[in-house]
């Protein structure tokens, strides 16, 4: 992380960031005058709207019943002359105009404050967009950074810009917390790589944003550096989906355990999980997952790295080496982007116990052939009998293999 800022330049940094989002630091007396001026202007506009509306309503009410009996007679009778037809058309148009005017002003009176707030927000956003380009070009000069190389200056601009952009996104989250459902905190770099969130942004998100929206979050997509802080920051009562990217296995093993700060296990409402990493998942990791997500139904594994401590013995005596993991509610497993070791992990019955006649397995036919030794391996036969559906990515199961999957 690039942090070239020194103490005597923090004031410049604060002013620059505030300027990018359309704000600036002003003395308290100036701020008071500005607030009073804008508030007074808003109140005057509301009063003007009210009195103009009252005048219109009074005019309409006074003219609503002003038609003479002769006029009503003409409107209710069939027109015999062109003068009567024109007269009738005039009063019909006049009546329609009054109705439109009446309902328009009623709507304006009810929703005027919403329109004013919308215009204020829209003006601020447009001003921010217009000013952002020029401010970003001068951002390194404003900070007066003690860097000489082009690379250092570029990193400074990128770091500050990242903080500003993500801060704006967090502000939007806070405003829309009542309807928020999913959060994706995975900043993307070049070549679809990810990089960690800046510490100021992560601090603000955990301390200010999450306490407001945690009750509405149903899905979290997190990268490894911010995963621990965000998961431990608060409770997520309706969370049912969790995506973990570039996850560190040691961190995950310490986090997904029943002995941490979450009594009774983690995330009892979670039903779907995607596990993706560049490092291998060991048997103990899947045990922690089963303990921390006891009601998981859908599991997707994306990991091309083989296991380091591979336990794929076919002897029944190997039960003493490791404990059998149970996923009692698991109904869907996807292995399209998984190494064969993880397929063995779930198909060998001495390692993982699958529910009977309930699991939908998504896998390539070639993978399934390799792991089951072309549908002859005894160690995987018991769990394969428990499978209910097979999705082979468009391929069909050979006829000779159907006895290996009698319930599919």
SEVEX-429667 format. One record per residue: x, y, z of N, C-alpha, C, CB in turn. Coordinates in steps of 0.02 Angstrom, whole numbers, plus 50000, padded with zeros to 5 digits. Glycine has a CB too. Example, Ala and Ser with C-alpha at 12.3 -4.5 7.8 and 13.67 -1.06 7.14 Angstrom:
! SEVEX-429667
506604971650390506154977550390506604983550390505654977650452;506424988850354506844994750357506455000250394507044997050286;
//
This chain:
! SEVEX-429667
500434994050000500005000050000500445006250000499525000050061;500265011149961500675017149954500445022350004500655019849882;500885024350053500705029350103501255034450110500565025950171;501315039050062501845044050064501635050250102502055045849995;501045050450132500795056450163501155057650229500035055950174;501345063750242501665065750304501175069750344502315069650291;501335070650409500855073650455500685080850436501125073550525;501185084750416501045091750401500685092750336501685095650401;500525087250300500155087950237499465084650241500545084850180;499275082350300498625079050305498055083950292498555075850374;498155090250310497625095150298497515096050223497805101850330;498055095950184497985096350111497605090250085498675096950077;497765084350112497435078250090496685078650104497735072050124;496515080950164495805081450182495445086350137495725083450255;495745092050124495415096950081495335094250010495815103350079;495825090449986495785087749918495225082649912496455084549898;495185078149960494655073149958493975076349963494755068050015;493905081250007493255084650013493085088349949493265089450072;493595091149917493455094749855493215090149800494075098449832;493475084049799493275079349746492545077349751493705073249749;492265077349811491555075549819491125081749829491465070849877;491405087649811491005093749811490955097149878490335092249787;491415095749926491395098749992492035102450006491265093350046;492015106550058492615110050080492545111950153492745116350036;493115113150186493115115050256492995122450262493785113050290;492495124450303492335131550312492285132850387491665133450276;492395139150409492315140850480491595139950502492525148150492;491505139150568490835137850594490345143550581490865136350668;490585149850586490135155450575489905155750502490465162050595;490375154350456490185154250385489695148550371490815153550341;489815142850403489365137150393488665138750419489645130950428;488625142250475487975144150502487585148550455488045147550570;487935153650427487615158150380487375154350318488095163850359;487795149850292487605146050233486995141650246488185141750209;486985138350304486425134150320485785138050330486565130150383;485825143850364485235147950374484975150650307485385153750421;485435152650263485225155350198484855150150157485835157950159;485155144250151484825139050111484175136650143485295133050102;484155136150210483545134050243482985139150234483665132850317;483175145550240482675150850230482405150850159482965157750247;482855150050111482645149850041482175143950029483255149249995;482315138250059481885132450050481195133550081482205126150080;481185136650140480545137950173480125142950134480655140550244;480455148050106480085152950066479775149650005480555158750045;480155145349973479895141849914479295137449932480435137549881;479345133949989478785129750010478165133850025478975125550072;478255139650059477685144050074477375146850010477895149750119;477815148749963477545151249899477145145849864478115153649854;477405139849863477045134349831476375133149865477465127949833;476375133649932475745132549968475225137849951475875132550044;475415144249951474935149549938474715149549865475225156249956;475175148149819474965147649749474475141849740475575146749702;474625136349773474175130649770473485132349799474475124549807;473485135949856472845137849887472445142349840472965141349953;472795147049806472455151449759472135147649702472925156549732;472515142849675472235138849621471625134849644472765134149593;471675131849702471115127949727470495132249739471305124349791;470605138249764470035142849776469715144849710470265149049814;470135146349660469875148249594469465142549563470435150249547;469725136449569469365130749540468705129449576469805124449542;468725129949644468105128849681467575134049666468255128749756;467805140349656467325145749642467005145049573467665152449647;467385142149526467125141549458466825134749444467665143049409;466885130249493466655123449480465905123049471466875118849537;465535127049511464805126849509464515133349481464525125549579;464885136949440464665143349415464255142849350465255147849403;464175136849323463805136049261463055137449274463905128949232;462755140849229462045142549233461625136449213461875148649189;460975137049227460525131749206460505130949131459815133049233;460595136549096460615136349023461215132249000460635143448994;461785133149033462385129349015462285121849028462995131849055;462005120049086461875113049100461395109949051461615112349170;460905113949030460415111448982460755109948915459855116548972;461215114348895461565113348832462025107148836461975119548813;462355106348893462815100748901462445094048902463225101548964;461835094148930461465087848936461035086248876461035088248997;460935091048832460495089948774460915088948712460025095948765;460595086648661460925085548597461015092248561460535080548554;461615093348535461755099648500461385099948434462515100648489;461035105648423460655106548361460995111348313459955108948377;461375115948340461725120748297462465120248309461475127948311;462845123148263463575122948272463795127248330463925125148208;463405132648346463585136748403463525132748468463135142948406;462975128748474462895124548534463435119248538462195121348534;463635116348482464175111248482464835114348505464255108248412;464985120348480465595123748500465575125548573465715129948457;464995127948596464905129848666465005123748711464215132948677;464715118148692464765111948730465485109448733464315106548700;465835109648676466535107648674466975111948718466795107848602;466825118548719467215123148761467155121348835466975130348749;466545120148858466445118648928466715111748947465715119048946;466695106948902466995100448916467755100948923466805095448860;468065104748878468785105748882468965109548945469035109548821;468555114448963468685118349023468645114049086468205124249028;468135109649088468055105149145468655100349150467395101249139;468875097549094469455093049094470085096649117469565090149023;470185102849094470765106749115470765107949190470785113549078;470185109449219470145110649291470295104349330469455113349309;470065098649306470205092349340470955090749339469805086649309;471255091549281471985090349275472365095049321472215091249203;472175101349322472515106249364472435104549438472235113349351;471845102549457471705100949527472145095149551470965099149536;472145089749514472535083849536473285085049530472335077749494;473495089049482474205090649477474455094449537474335094649413;474075099449559474275103349616474235099249681473855109549622;473745094849686473715090449744474335086049748473075086049742;474535083249692475135079049690475755083149706475205075749620;475795089249680476385093449692476435095349765476355099849650;475875096549798475885098449868476135092749911475195100649891;475955086549893476155080849933476885079049922475715074749916;477125079549860477795077049842478295082549827477745072449783;478135088749845478585094249828479265093449862478285100849847;479255091449926479895090849962480325085349933479765089450036;480015079949907480395074649876480735077149812479945068649860;480375081249774480665083949713481245088549729480135087749674;481185092549782481725097049801482345093049821481505101649859;482255087849861482825083749882483145080249823482595078649934;482735077749777483005074449718483425079149676482435071549675;483185085349667483565090149628484215092049663483145096449616;484205092449730484815094049767485335088549758484665095149841;485115082249765485585076549757485845076249685485235069949775;485395077249636485605077049566486115082449551484995077749521;486005088449578486485093949567487165092249597486215100449597;487165089349657487805087649689488185082349649487685085149759;487825077349624488145072049585488435074749520487645066449569;488055079049486488305081949424488915086349437487755086149390;488895090149491489465094449508490075090149523489295098949567;489975084649559490535080149575490835077149513490295074649622;490415074949465490665072049404491045077049361490095069049363;490805083349359491135088449320491815090349348490695094549315;491865090149416492475092349447492985086749456492325095449514;492765080449453493215074949471493805074449424492835068449471;493705075449359494245074549311494805079549323493985075249239;494635085849329495155090949338495495090249406494845097849332;495125088149457495425087449523495915081649525494885086549577;495735076049492496175070349491496825071849455495835064349459;496815076149404497425077849368497905081749413497255081949305;497625085749458498045090049500498145087249570497735096949505;497935081049581497925078549649498625077749678497555071849651;499105075349638499785074549663500095081249679500215070849611;499955086349639500235092949651499935096049714500105097549591;499295095049726498975097749786499265094649849498225096649783;499415088149846499695084849904500425086749915499625077349897;500745089349863501445091149866501865085249893501545097349912;501765079549862502095073549885502845073949872501805067349851;503225071149918503955071149911504165065049871504295071149979;503925064549809504105059149764504335062149698503525054249753;504795058849667505075061549605504925057049545505815062449612;504875050649556504775046149499504055046249476504975039049517;503965044849412503295044649383502885039049414503325043649307;503205033349429502845027749458502575029449527503305021649463;502985032649569502745034549636502165039349632503315037549677;502205044249586501655049049579501025045649555501865054749531;501105040949508500515037249483500205033149539500715032649425;500615029849581500345025949636499995030349686500905022049670;500255036349697499925040949743499235042849718500345047249754;499195044549654498555046549625498065040649628498635048849552;498305034749611497845028949611497605027349681498205022749581;498035027749730497825026249799497295031049823498435026349846;497415037549814496935042549838496285041949800497225049549831;496335040949734495725040249694495315034149716495895039649619;495665028649731495315022649755494945024049820495805016849764;495275027449866494955029149930494325033249918495435032849976;494375038249872493815042749860493235038949828494025048549815;493385035049776492855031549739492495026649785493135027949678;492875022749823492555017849867492175021249923493075012949895;492425027049947492055030749998491385033049972492465036750022;491365035349909490735037349880490265031449875490845040449810;490525025549855490105019549851489835017649920490505013749821;490235018549972489995016950039489455021750061490565017050089;489505028150040488975032950055488315030750023489165039850031;488355028349962487755026049928487465019949965487905024249854;487895015549990487655009750028487265012150089488235005250049;487535017150125487205019550185486525022450170487635024650220;486465026050114485825029050096485315023750078485915033850036;485535018350045485075013150021485065006950066485255011149950;485265007750129485335001750171484664998150182485625003650238;484115001850178483464998750191483274993550139482925004050195;483544994350077483374989650024483984985750001483054993249965;484534986150038485154982850016485094975350026485754985650054;485344971549979485294964249984485964960749976484814961649932;486434963449937487064960049925487634965049924487044956149860;488224962949947488804967349949489394963849916488984969450022;489724967449869490294964749833490894969249848490154964249756;491324967149894491904971149913492524967849886491934971849990;492574967749819493154964649786493394969549733492964957649755;493824974449751494084979049700494484975249648494514984449733;494354976649585494684973149530495244977449501494174971449475;495804974249489496354977549456496414975249384497004976249493;497014975749357497124973549288497124965949286497774976349261;496934963249227496934956049215496484952349265497644953149217;495934955649285495444952649330495744950649398495144946549298;496304953849418496584952449483496224956749535497344953849483;496324954849598496014958649653496564961649696495554954049695;496394967149729496854970249776496464972249838497214976449744;496804972749896496444973949959496144980949963496914972850018;495624981550003495324988050015495794992350057494644987350050;495824998850044496225003250086495965003150158496215010550059;496425003750206496235003350277495715008650297496845004150319;495775015050275495255019850294494555017850271495415026750267;494515015150211493875013050184493605007050223493925011250109;494035002250238493814996350275493604998250346494384991150278;493965002850377493785005150445493095008350444494295010150471;492975012650396492325016050394491765011150379492345021550341;491905006350335491375001550318491184997350378491614997050261;491674995050416491534990650474491224994550532492164987250496;491425000850541491205004550600490575008650587491745009150622;490465011050525489915015650512489385012850466490185021950483;489585009050416489105006750366488765000250388489445005650298;489164995250407488874988650424488364988950481489434983950444;488464992950535487954993150587487274995450562488174997650642;487244998950505486615001450478486274996550431486735007950442;486664992250398486374988150345486434980750358486694989850280;486734978650414486884971550423486244967250425487294970450486;485694970050448485074966150453484764964750385484584969750497;484984968250333484684967450267485134963750218484524974150238;485734961850238486214958750193486064951350185486934959750218;485964949250122485844942250107486444938850074485234941550063;486914942750047487474939750012488104943950024487334939149935;488674940650035489314943950043489824940849997489554943650117;490164944949957490744942849917491354946549944490634944249840;491834942849971492394945850006493054942949981492334944750082;493584947149985494254944649971494614943650037494644949549925;495184940250035495494937450094495694942650146496094933450075;495964948350125496234953050174495694956350216496624958350138;495094957250189494554960450226494044955450254494194965450182;494114949050237493624944050256493524943650331493824937250228;494074942950369494024941950440493684947750475494714940850470;493884953850459493604959650493492864960450479493964965950472;492664959350416491964960350398491524954950428491874960550322;491754948650427491354943250454491274943750530491664936550436;491784946450564491754947050637491494953750660492434945850666;491354958350613491144965150632490444965250663491164969650572;490004960850640489304960950663488974954350647488914966850631;488344953850664487954947850648487574949050583487464946050705;487434943750546487074944050483486474939250488487534942350421;485914941550514485364936950530485034933650470484844940450569;485054936950411484714933950353485214932050298484194938750325;485854931750314486364930050264486274922750241487064931150293;486244921750176486184914950150486704913350097485494913850121;487114918150076487624916950026488274920350044487394919349958;488834916850033489494919550050489994917449997489714917150120;490314922249964490834920949915491504923249942490684924349848;491994918749945492654920249972493174919449917492824915650033;493584924749906494064924749851494774925549879493904930549801;495234921649849495934921649871495984920349947496274928349854;495594915649969495544914450041496184911050066494934910050057;496434913350122496994910250155496744904550199497394915550197;497004898550188496724892750222496814893150297497054886350195;497394895450320497504895950392497014900850424498224897950407;496904906450391496424911350416495724908350417496434917650375;495554904850364494884901850360494784896550415494774898650291;495304892550427495244887450478495154890450548495864882950478;495484896250560495394899550625494734903150630495964904450636;494444904950573493814908750573493214904150574493774913250511;493224898950533492654894450528492704888950580492594891450457;492614890650641492654885850696492134887550748493364885850728;491884882550783491364883650833491634886450898490994877150847;492284887350904492574889950966492734897350961493194886150983;492504900850908492654907950902492094911950933492754909950829;492034918350912491554922850943490824921650924491734929850926;490704916950880490024915550858489794909150893489984914750781;489414909550948489214903550985488744899150944488864905451051;488854892750948488424887950912488584887250839487734890050919;489124890150815489314889450745489154895850706488954883650713;489444896450648489374902350606488784901650558490014903650567;488454907150544487994907850487487494902150480488394908450423;487044901650527486544896450523486044897450467486184895950589;486004903550441485524904950387485834904050318485254912050393;486484902750314486814902050249486614895450217487584902450257;486424895750153486224889850116486664888550055485504890550094;487054893450033487454892649972488144895649983487104896049911;488664891849963489364894049973489764892449910489684890750035;490194897149891490684896049838491374896649869490584901049779;491784891549862492474891549888492954891949829492604885149931;493374897049830493844898049775494514900349804493574903149724;495054897349782495704899249808496254896749762495804896549880;496844899749770497434897549733497844892549774497854903449713;497654891349835497994886649879497524880749894498214890049946;497794874949909497364868949916496924869149978497804862749918;496354865949974495904864850030496044857850058495154865650009;496204857550123496334851050154495694848350185496894851650207;495734842150208495144838850237494874842750298495324831650258;495324845350339495114848950399494724855250381495714850850441;494884858150324494524864150302493784862650289494844867050239;493644857050256492954855250243492584853350307492924849450193;492954850850357492644849550421492414856050454493134845750467;492834861250451492644867750479492044870650442493234872650476;492034869650376491474872250337490824868850359491594871050262;490844862350369490244858650390490014860850459490384851150389;490484862350503490314864450571490044871650573490914863850617;490324875950531490134882950532489514884450491490704887050507;489364880250442488764881150400488364874650403488964882950326;488024873350458487714866750468487124865450421487474866250538;486834870550390486244869550348486384871150274485664873750373;487004870550254487184872150185486844867250137487954871850176;486584869950082486254865950031486634865749965485554868550020;486944871349947487284871949882488014873549894486944877349837;488454869649865489174870649873489524870349805489474865349921;489924875449791490314875649730491054876549747490074881449683;491474872349718492194872449733492574874049669492434865649762;492994879249674493414881249618494134881549643493194888149588;494504876249630495194875949653495554870649611495234874249729;496064872749576496434868249532497064865449564496624871849468;497184867249628497784864849662497644858249698498044870149712;498084853249693497984846949729498084847749804498464841449702;497784843349842497864843449915498574841449934497354838749948;498824844549987499494842850011499484836450052499784848650053;498994835950096498934830050140498374825650114498804832150214;498484822650057497954818750025497844812150062498134817449951;497214811050079497014804950114496514801250070496724806450185;496754797250026496304793849978496394786249982496434796349906;496524783750041496594776550050495924773150042496904774850118;495924767250016495314763550007495174758750065495334759749942;495654757950109495564753350164495084756250216496234751650197;494644752150243494174754450294494524756350358493654749150307;495134754050369495504755750429495714763050430496104751450436;495644766450374495844773450372495354777950408495914775650300;494804775150434494344779350472494664782150534493724775250491;495184778650559495514780950619495954786950605495914775350649;496124788150543496584793650527496234800350529496904792450459;495624800550505495254806950502494524805650516495344810350433;494174810850535493464810250551493044810950488493254815550603;492474807450487492024807850430491604814150436491574801550426;491584818050383491204824350382490504822950357491564829650338;490014826150388489314825250368489024831950345488894822350427;488704831650288488324837350261487594835050254488614839950192;487194835250306486534832050305486034835450258486244832050373;486124841950244485644845550202485904847050132485434851950236;486494844650116486794846250051486394843149994487524843850049;486204847349945485814844849888486134846349820485124847949889;486654850549818486944852349754487694853649762486594858649724;488104850249722488834851149723489074852249652489194844949756;489524857149644489794858749578490554858049580489594865849556;490824854049532491544852849529491834854549461491694845549545;491514858649421491744859949353492454862749352491274864849319;492644866649402493304869849404493704867549464493234877549404;493614861149483493944858549542494444853049523493434855849592;494974852449562495454847049554495134840449574496094848349596;495404834949547495124828349561495144826649636495494823049522;495624829549672495674828049744495034829949781496274831549774;494714835549760494114837749796493504833649776493984845249781;493514830849716492984826249697493034819849738493014824649621;493654817349746493754811549790493544813149861494494809449788;493694819249884493514821249952492774820149965493704828549963;492354821549916491634821149926491334814449904491294826749889;491684810649863491404804349840491644798349879491564803349767;492204798749912492444793149954492054793250020493214793649966;491694787950034491224787950091491574788050158490784782050086;492224786350161492574786550225492834793450241493154781650224;492724798250197492934805150210492344809850220493364807650152;491834809150177491234813350182490614809050173491244819150130;490124810050216489494806450212488964810950181489274803950283;488714808950123488204812750088487504810350107488304812250011;487004814650103486314812550117486064807650064485844818550122;485604803450083485354798150038484894801049985484984792850078;485034799149922484574800449866484344807649862483974795849872;484804812449871484604819449871485084824049834484534821749942;485684821849819486204826349795486194826849719486894823949819;486244833049695486324834649624487054836249612485854840749602;487404832149572488124832849560488244835849491488474826049568;488604841549489488804844749427489544843549416488644852449428;489724839849363490414837649354490514835849280490574831649400;491144836349258491314834149191491364826449189491984837349167;491154823449135491164816149129491874813449137490874813949062;492374816949108493064814649113493304814649186493524819049070;493104819749224493284819849295492984813849331493044826449327;492354812649319492014807149353492334800449336491274807149334;492544799549273492874793249254493534792449291492984793149178;493924797749295494574797249328494504795549402494964803849320;494054798949436493994798049509493704791149525493554803549539;493234788749485492914782249499493264776449464492184782449477;493854777649435494214772449398493764769349345494474767049446;493464773649306493004771549252492414767449281493384767349199;492154770049338491554767249369491664760249397490974767249320;492264759049424492404752549455492674753149526492904748649412;492764759049550493094760149615492604758949672493394767249619;492784754649719492354753049775492314758749826492594746749809;492854762549834492864767849884492364773449869493554770749891;492204774449806491734779649788491034777049773491994783449728;490944770549775490304767649754489724769549802490364759949751;489854769549867489314770749915489014777749907489564769849987;489444782849901489184789649891488874790549822489734794649902;489124787049772488824787549705488124784449704489274784049654;488014779449746487334776549751486854781649780487344770149794;487094786149822486674791149854486484796949808487014793749916;486814797549751486684803249706485994802549674487224803649651;485664808349666484994808449636485014811149565484514812549678;485444816049551485494819049484486234819649465485144825949482;486364818949401487034819949372486974824849315487344813249349;487354830349318487394835049262488114834749236487194842349284;488204832049176488864830749148489054835849094488894823749119;488794841849100488964847249054488814845348981489704849149061;488224842548971488004840848903488154833748882488324845448855;488574830148919488734823148902488224818448933489454821448925;488204812348907487754807248932488154801848967487324804248875;487864799049020488184793749057488174787249015487834792549125;488754783949009488764777648970488294772448999489484774848968;488054768048956487584762948978487894758249030487354758848918;488544756749021488864752049067488964755049137489524749749040;488884761649144488994764849208488354766049247489344771449197;487784764449219487154765949253487054761849315486574764849206;487344755849318487294751849379487694754949436487544744749366;488184759149419488594762449470488204768149503489244765249439;487694770649468487264776049493486534773849488487374782749452;486314769149529485644766149520485074771049533485574760349566;485184776349572484644780949589484644787249547484694782849662;485114787849500485154793949458484624793549404485864794749427;
//
